[in-house]
């Protein structure tokens, strides 16, 4: 899912300032906090991830990490939100010259269900690892007791924006379809859940033998267009 280098330089992901105490993008330590947190969460899982381990990996102190993020939950929401923003940019860029709505929606489904390659121009963020974190840990960003309060703080706005973008494309295919937002969020969640099931809980999917993402794309196309073409 590549993008020309001159376009990648223009990517600007606006983050919710409520998620951090100090903007990590404004310092080398902050960028390392993001970089190494992605690597550690990918390697060990979110439950085993601690600011102590993060500080040791970076070569700094726990106090240094806490100057940027209040807790590891906000750090998780930050990196997941960053990914949603980056993914929305990718969808916009890769479909901007696609005029046929059906072709555009099929392209979106392919983007959402395909393993992401690292975007080298984003430097300290490894999108390929972040994509895997999203599949296995992403729901932990909002499946919490404080989700309503977090929602009031607009922590999940990038995800909502992405769903809205996909929903608009769905309506371009069928302006009378009643459930564009529900279907949009379902496409995103199913794409990731089927990938996770395919590798970890094989009896919950039909793709465990092939472990082929193309089969997930075919399934999603069948699911989506069977719904909106009724």
C-alpha positions, 0 to 999 in steps of 0.5 A: 500500500505504497505512496510516493515519497513527495506525497508522504511528506505532506501527511499531517496527523492532527492529534487530540491534545488531551491525550498527552501532557507534552506533544511527543512529536516536538522532541526526540524523546517524545518520538522515541516514546512513540517508536519504542512503545509500538515495538514493545506492545507489538512484541509483548502485548499491552498487558505486559507493557509498562512505562518502566520497560519503555524507559529502559528500552529508550534509555531514559527514566520513567519520570521522563515518560510520564512527562509526556503521557499520564498513563499507558491507556492514553498512550495506547489511544494515542497510537491507535488514533494516529493510525486511524488518521493515517489510514484515512489519509491513505484512503483519501489519497488512493481513491481520489482519482477513482470516480466509480463509487463501486470501484471506490468502495472495493478499493477501500475494502482492499485497503482495510483488509490488507497488511500494511507496509511500513511508511518509511517517510513517517520515520518514528512510526512503524505502520506495519507493527501498528497495524498488527497492534490494531488487530490484536489490541485496538479494541482495548482503546475503547472497551473500558469502563471510562469509555463514555468520559473518553468519548466526551474528550473526543479521544475516538474522533479519528476513528469516527472520521474514518467511519464517516469517510467510508459511510459517505462512499457507501452512500455514493453507491446507494444513496437510499441505504439506511445504515452507512455508519453501521456498515462502515464500522462493521467493514473495519471491525470485521476486516481486523477480526477475521484477520485475527481469527484466521491466525489465532482462533481458526474455528471462528473463520473460514480462512484458517487453512489458506491464511490468505487476506484475499479471501477476507477481501472477497468475503467483505465484498460479498457481505457489503454489496449483498447489503447495499444492493438489496 
